[in-house]
Amino acid sequence: MPEIDGGRFPAKRSVGETVTVEADIFADGHDAIAAVLRYRVLLPIHGEVAAQPPEGLVHTWTEVPMAPLVNDRWRAEFPVTELGTYVFTVESWVDPFETWGRQLAKRIEAGQDIATELELGARMIEHAASRANGSAADAARLIAVSKTLRKGSSPAVDGEIGQLMRRYADRGAATVYAREVEVVVEAAMARFSTWYELFPRSVGKFPDVERLLPDIAQMGFDVLYFPPIHPIGHTQRKGANNRPATAGEPGSPWAIGSEEGGHKAVHPELGTLEDFRHLVQAAAKEGIDVALDIAFQCSPDHPYTREHPEWFKHRPDGSIQYAENPPKKYEDIYPFDFETESWRELWQELLSIVLFWADQGVRVFRVDNPHTKPFAFWEWLIAELRSSHPDVVLLSEAFTRPKVMYRLAKAGFSQSYSRRSANSFGPTCGPTRRTSSPSTCRPEAGRPSRRASSLRRRWAPATASTAPRSS
């Protein structure tokens, strides 16, 4: 199967791909076995799948016969054509009719009397006909064959009658795999995309960027990525190489927030929110998605620092702790405290930021340093985001170790890039430049899944008592 960590994580595919399922199926004795792969689409409701969703929100099961390979290994596959979550399982049973057919052929070859065997077969076919309640034609065909058997003729087990007998098999003693395995299906862009990074202020305002769209498309890029486009703080503003800014330097775009607004605002020097929406629409006409940077951190001037000081760590002198990567100090940036007692409110606010930009038409997000935030937070946020926007694609900017990058992929990130994985550990999930296509952490044999908890067992601010951090 594509089953990630024993079902802890859903597998991943993108629209248009197929899911190939393999399972070891066997029974005691020499009886023949039949097996089917069962799958359906689940439509999420606010990030989780209800135990008994309202009618119309769950597709019915579709069954695909499984074929034996070697050494009790069976295989089947199904296509994924819709965004969202599919589930599948395997059901198998001992097939008395197939067993009867094999033994009948041997008896005929040996010249034995088969009168009793034909009567047994006729009875099995009659019982199958009684189960064909939904098709009078199938029931009539089976009854006709049972009468033929009693006259001394035997049907081809692997022909039409064999198919009907498998369709109406008695599954009262069938074995069903204990788990419904999830497969999350993402947009085709999650499989591959080509990014062009641009600081909007380098060409002017958003309308000036629009004039570049045809050239960007002509070069073959389908994603235009902007670093943060929000107001930039003034306090402890940094210039080149993390030095204090000099007059005229705009500061780091990642020092988000000022008196002009925070994460849901556009820097006035770049234009208006309406200008941004117009740019997104113009890019779409060129076959380009606009990707936004999601950086969950603040400048000292961000409204959050005044309205919600409890969302930040504080130094012994009472001041908010700024970001550090010793010996470097980033006094212009305040990281959030994900272990705050107010983590529920913090999580909800951070989710609202991504939802806000998704509502502006953004479907691709480059997430800054996700590996420095709790895995459980990303599992929850991405599940909530995709419950209303299943076509979003999230790129993990994680300059970290391969196992951590894989864990982020399991949390729901579609793509990742990291020079460190290539330079230090070999070609695991990289390398790429920001202006080239990001590598995708999607191993074929067991593609990492969307979230660490299943849709039914997700982290949620309303249910957990302490901020979860475990992997």
Helices and strands as residue ranges (DSSP letters): G 5-7, E 11-14, E 18-24, E 33-42, E 62-65, E 67-68, E 73-79, E 84-94, H 96-109, H 115-131, H 136-150, H 160-167, E 175-176, E 181-186, G 188-190, E 195-197, G 200-202, H 206-210, H 213-218, E 223-226, G 240-242, H 273-285, E 289-294, E 297-298, H 303-307, G 309-311, E 323-325, E 328-330, E 334-335, H 343-359, E 364-368, G 370-372, H 375-388, E 393-397, H 402-411, E 415-417, H 419-425
